[in-house]
Amino acid sequence: MMPPMIFGEPDRSPVTLLEEIFPGDTNAYGTAFGGKILELIDRAAGLAASRFARASFVTASLDAIHFVGPVRQGEVAEVEARVVYTSSRTCGVRVRVFGMDKSSWERRDCCEGLMFMVAVGPDGRAVSVPRFEPQNDQEQREFDNAATVHRRMRGRKGVR
């Protein structure tokens, strides 16, 4: 049995990362490697979960990442991550990636997905996280969607 955790008020604000895409980050077409974008997504999701729960997190799983457009060499990738769901030890984090040309700084959709991060203590064991409470209809829809995805993923692993 895990000891109960005492939490302050969760910080629901999103995390935003900006990263310029350099030649070493790109494929033969001059667009960011998918793995580079996944690295940024993972980093932003972990930070959003940590901000929310005031804990350290590791990646548990990710739902399908939907790529709709590239981030090109010389552009800036903007990664926005926010907690939309929690279970006892897991934060579900919705992540969106935008590409931005530095001359206009206009955002262009590139991809989005859902990451599940597990809170860990100093010994590496899972610890509790505060409960995410949806505050409007949109947040409730995102929470319900993430809960469905989380149950499906846990079912595939044989975890109850």
PyMOL commands that set and color helices and strands:
alter all, ss='L'
color gray80, all
select helices_A, chain A and resi 23-25+34-53+137-157
alter helices_A, ss='H'
color red, helices_A
select strands_A, chain A and resi 15-20+56-62+66-67+76-86+90-100+107-120
alter strands_A, ss='S'
color yellow, strands_A
deselect
rebuild
show_as cartoon
